[in-house]
Amino acid sequence: MSFSDLKKQSSLGSLTSKLVKEVEKMSTTSSGADERLWKPEMDKTGNGFAVIRFLPAPEGEELPWAKMYSHAFQGPGGWYIENSLTTVGQKDPVSEHNRELWNSGSDADKETVRKQKRKLSYYSNIYVVKDPANPGNEGRVFLFKYGKKIFDKIMEAMQPEFEDETPINPFDFWQGANFKLKIVKKDGYWNYDKSEFDRVAPLLEDDDALEAVWKKQYSLAAVTAPDQFKSYEDLEKRLKYVLGQKNAPRPRLDEEVENEDNDRGSYTPDFTSRRPEPELPTVESSVRRPSNDEDEDDALSYFQRLAED
């Protein structure tokens, strides 16, 4: 904008209007919710239903999903909720601390390790076919965070167990299938056992429309980009504080992250910043215990391998 344009806008009063609109935009997005992420909404009974379509890898990327390990647990100094550097093949202070505990041979230490183990999440682009709770989401592209239970269903579709079942690629525009997400509250936890893929069919009949959907997808590489992880030193400092081993200043509120997962308690990272938006864990999440049915990582085998290193 040139100086003359600036003066012209001033005389027209358009700068004031523009600033007001920006303030309004800030006010509506200050809740910390990432508008790219879609989450199913439960009804009054605690159940949920939606139909989604997993989309192919975004342009320039190879895989239609991103895989993220994280830690979310509470210690004497508060909550430790961080992305794990093991996601990108680096050493992580929590994993190293857990290995020491596991090798101690103490049953109590092993139980602590189980509570502090890594949590596994996947991210994919989806097209919302049907969302009864929020019809405005239908026909739109979102990022979807899901756990091992749903990922296993995807793998079962690609590699069926029985010979009379035809393998499908759930991420294919033309030869894929819609996913009927059925969530039932069972023993206090969300259960996805009844979820299933529909018959094979194109997402849309028109290739131009499919291409338009494809171009609206979000980068999955950004999910595990370097700016999504704190340094080893920063993570170690936070861990020591949470474990009560060292007096470190409490992180600012904007350093806390959301302790919530579609399958069970992990968190949703902010893909645009190393410092996720604030959403502190609730009292309910602090006492929640994972069910065996929704276990996201095999703690016994994982830490046994650590012990043998």
Salt bridges, closest charged atoms under 4 A:
GLU22 OE2 - LYS25 NZ 3.41
ASP34 OD2 - ARG36 NH2 2.88
GLU82 OE2 - LYS230 NZ 2.76
ASP92 OD2 - HIS71 NE2 3.75
GLU111 OE1 - ARG114 NH1 3.63
ASP152 OD2 - LYS148 NZ 2.98
ASP193 OD1 - LYS149 NZ 3.13
GLU196 OE2 - LYS180 NZ 3.37
GLU196 OE2 - LYS182 NZ 3.19
ASP254 OD1 - ARG252 NE 3.12
GLU255 OE2 - ARG275 NH1 3.21
GLU256 OE2 - ARG238 NH2 3.85
GLU256 OE2 - ARG250 NH2 3.43
GLU258 OE2 - LYS39 NZ 2.41
GLU260 OE1 - LYS39 NZ 3.77
ASP261 OD1 - LYS145 NZ 3.71
ASP293 OD1 - LYS149 NZ 3.22
ASP295 OD1 - LYS117 NZ 3.04
ASP295 OD1 - ARG264 NH2 3.68
ASP297 OD2 - ARG118 NH2 3.61
